[in-house]
Amino acid sequence: MTDYQTITLEQSGRIARITLNRPDAANGMNATMTRELADAASRCDNDATKVVLLTGSGRFFCAGGDLKEFANAADRGAHVKGVADDLHRAISTFARMNAVLITAVNGTAAGAGFSLAVSGDLVLAAESASFTMAYTRVGLSPDGSASYFLPRLIGVTRTKELMLTNRTLSAQEASQWGLVTEVVPDAELADRAAKLADQMAATSAGSNGTVKSLLASTFKNGIEEQMELEARFIAVRANCADGREGVDAFLAKRRPEFA
C-alpha cells in the first residue's frame, strides 16, 4: 500500500484499488487529495495494471471540492485552479491508460465527485447512491471533465438541466439516463466491484486501451477517418501477442491467456 494522506492505493496482481479516504469530510477534494489522486493515476498507468477500481470510504463517494479549504485560501482563484488542474491530470491519465477504470459509487457523488464517478469506463452504483452537480448552487461552474463527458453521455439538454437546476438523480435514475452501468444493493457493491475487476483483469489490456482510444476520437472524426483508425488498430492487434492468442484460443475452443 502506498503511503498517502487522503487516499489509499493497493495493488493486487493486475488490479489497483484507489479509495478516497477522507470520510469525516465526505471525501471532499482538497489540494492534497487531487495531487495524490494524480500521482496514483500515474502509478497505475503501466503494463502491469489492467484494472483500476476507484471508490470512496464511509457514506459518501465524494461530495466535491472542499469548500472550507477553498474559503481559507489567500487567493481562492489560484487555489481552485491548482486543485482542478491536478484533478484533471488524474482524469486524463485514467481516460488514456489501457487499464479499465471501474468506479464503485458507494454514496453521494456531488460536484467534482459526480464528474469523477461518471468518468469511469464502467460505473457501478449502490442503490443508495445519488448524483448532483451542485456547482451553481454556490456560484461556481463545473470542472472535473463534466462538460466533456456529460453531453456525450446524456446530451446537452439533460446536461443543462443537471448543471443549471442542480437536480439530484437517484442511482436508478442515473442508470436510466445512461450515466451508470449497473445498480446493485448497497451490501453487494464491494463484492460486485471486485468480481467485475477480476473479470476485466482476465481480458486483453491492449484491446481495452484500443477501445478507449477509438471511442475518445469518435466525436471529432468523420466516418472515413474513424474507419481508417479502426482498420489500423485492428491490424496492430492482429499482429500482437494478445491478438494471436485470442484468435488461436477461439479456434481451439479454449479460454485465451492474455499477457
Order of alpha helices (4+ residues) and beta strands (2+ residues): beta-beta-alpha-beta-beta-alpha-alpha-beta-beta-alpha-beta-beta-alpha-alpha-beta-alpha-beta-alpha-alpha-alpha-alpha
